[in-house]
């Protein structure tokens, strides 16, 4: 019976909850398959994103799985039913999930709501992501040791498609601040 970390997209666990991942060693579930960038004609494919996630998780020594829900119009009711099955089968004592943030990313907020409904607030440890137009949101900082910082840098470097893409590059090039919700 291990804890879980719910990752909306393949890079969010590394960007926003890497130190929790390293400290608590939860099973990571990447809920959404990255299709939107491929549909926009960026040259970035879902397969490339998954290979990047696999490389990052390998560096972090993380156990993980990729679900098949597309990030283009996800069916949150079906995601919820699948998470209920996970709750019953795995009985995780702790679930790390994105916090609901006013102005936050729609996928992050939707997953936050589904996770709270499925697992209940007593099991959820929320991690903060970002608010559109503002950047990273505040919160209580996670205090990493130096090796965790090195591993996070190495894992972030795996996301070459996101570093090449101008709209996502700042998330991989800015500071390494990481927060859990207060």
C-alpha positions in Angstrom: 0.0 0.0 0.0 1.9 3.0 -1.3 1.0 6.6 -1.8 0.1 8.1 -5.1 1.0 11.2 -7.0 -1.5 12.4 -9.6 0.2 14.1 -12.5 -2.1 15.9 -14.9 0.5 15.9 -17.7 3.8 14.1 -18.0 5.9 16.9 -16.8 3.9 18.4 -13.8 5.2 15.9 -11.2 8.8 17.0 -12.0 8.0 20.7 -12.4 5.8 21.1 -9.3 6.1 18.1 -6.9 9.5 16.6 -7.6 10.8 17.0 -4.1 7.6 15.3 -2.7 8.2 12.5 -5.3 11.8 12.1 -4.1 11.0 12.3 -0.4 7.9 10.1 -0.3 8.4 7.8 -3.3 4.7 7.6 -4.4 3.5 5.7 -7.5 3.0 8.4 -10.2 -0.1 8.3 -12.4 0.2 10.5 -15.4 -3.6 11.0 -16.1 -3.6 12.8 -19.4 -1.8 11.9 -22.6 -0.4 14.9 -24.4 -2.3 15.4 -27.6 -3.0 19.2 -27.7 0.6 20.1 -28.7 0.5 17.5 -31.5 -2.9 18.8 -32.7 -1.5 22.4 -32.8 1.2 21.3 -35.3 4.1 22.1 -33.0 6.0 19.0 -34.1 5.8 17.7 -30.6 4.1 14.3 -30.4 2.4 12.4 -27.5 5.0 9.6 -28.0 7.9 12.1 -27.6 6.3 13.5 -24.4 5.9 10.0 -23.0 9.5 9.1 -23.8 10.6 12.3 -22.0 8.5 11.4 -19.0 10.0 7.9 -18.9 13.5 9.3 -19.0 12.8 11.8 -16.2 11.1 9.2 -14.0 14.0 6.8 -14.6 16.4 9.6 -13.3 14.2 10.1 -10.3 13.8 6.4 -9.6 10.0 6.8 -9.8 7.5 4.1 -10.4 4.9 5.5 -12.8 2.2 4.7 -15.4 0.7 6.7 -18.3 -3.1 6.6 -18.6 -4.7 6.9 -22.0 -7.0 9.9 -21.5 -6.3 12.7 -24.1 -5.6 16.2 -22.8 -7.9 17.4 -25.6 -11.3 17.4 -23.9 -10.8 14.8 -21.2 -13.8 12.9 -19.9 -13.4 13.7 -16.2 -16.3 11.4 -15.2 -14.4 8.4 -16.7 -11.2 9.6 -15.0 -13.1 9.7 -11.7 -14.4 6.1 -12.2 -10.9 4.9 -12.9 -9.5 6.7 -9.8 -12.3 5.1 -7.7 -11.0 1.7 -8.9 -7.5 2.7 -8.0 -8.7 3.8 -4.5 -10.3 0.4 -3.9 -7.5 -1.7 -5.3 -4.5 0.2 -3.9 -5.9 1.9 -0.8 -3.3 4.7 -0.9 -2.8 6.3 2.5 -1.7 9.6 0.9 -2.5 11.1 -2.5 -0.4 14.0 -3.8 -2.6 16.0 -6.3 -2.7 19.5 -7.8 -4.3 22.2 -5.6 -7.4 23.9 -7.0 -6.1 27.4 -7.8 -8.3 30.3 -9.0 -7.0 31.2 -12.4 -5.0 27.9 -12.6 -4.7 25.5 -15.5 -8.1 23.9 -16.3 -6.7 20.3 -16.3 -4.9 20.9 -12.9 -8.1 22.3 -11.3 -10.3 19.5 -12.8 -7.9 16.8 -11.5 -7.8 18.6 -8.1 -11.6 18.4 -7.8 -11.8 14.8 -9.0 -9.1 13.7 -6.6 -10.7 15.4 -3.6 -14.0 13.8 -4.5 -12.5 10.3 -5.0 -10.0 10.2 -2.1 -11.4 12.7 0.3 -9.6 15.7 1.7 -8.0 13.7 4.6 -5.8 11.8 2.2 -4.9 14.6 -0.2 -1.7 16.6 0.0 -2.0 19.3 -2.5 0.9 20.7 -4.6 0.7 24.1 -6.2 1.3 24.6 -9.9 0.8 28.0 -11.5 -1.8 30.7 -12.1 -2.2 32.0 -15.6 -0.6 35.4 -16.1 1.0 35.2 -12.6 3.4 32.3 -12.7 4.0 30.0 -9.8 1.7 30.4 -6.9 2.8 30.8 -3.3 2.7 28.3 -0.5 4.8 26.4 2.0 8.2 25.6 0.5 9.5 22.0 0.5 13.1 22.0 1.8 15.1 19.8 -0.5 18.6 18.5 0.1 21.3 19.2 -2.5 21.0 15.8 -4.2 17.3 16.4 -4.8 18.0 19.7 -6.5 20.6 18.0 -8.8 18.1 15.2 -9.6 15.3 17.7 -10.4 17.6 19.6 -12.8 18.6 16.3 -14.5 14.9 15.3 -14.8 13.8 18.7 -16.1 16.5 18.4 -18.9 14.7 15.3 -20.2 11.8 17.5 -21.5 13.6 18.7 -24.6 10.3 19.2 -26.5 9.0 21.6 -23.8 12.4 23.4 -23.6 12.2 24.0 -27.4 8.6 25.2 -27.3 8.5 29.0 -26.6 5.2 28.8 -24.7 6.5 26.2 -22.2 10.2 27.0 -22.1 10.0 29.4 -19.1 8.7 26.6 -16.8 11.9 24.6 -17.5 14.3 27.5 -17.4 13.2 29.5 -14.4 14.0 28.9 -10.8 13.4 25.6 -9.1 10.9 26.8 -6.6 8.5 24.1 -5.4 5.6 24.4 -3.1 2.9 22.4 -1.4 -0.4 24.1 -0.5 -0.7 25.5 3.0 
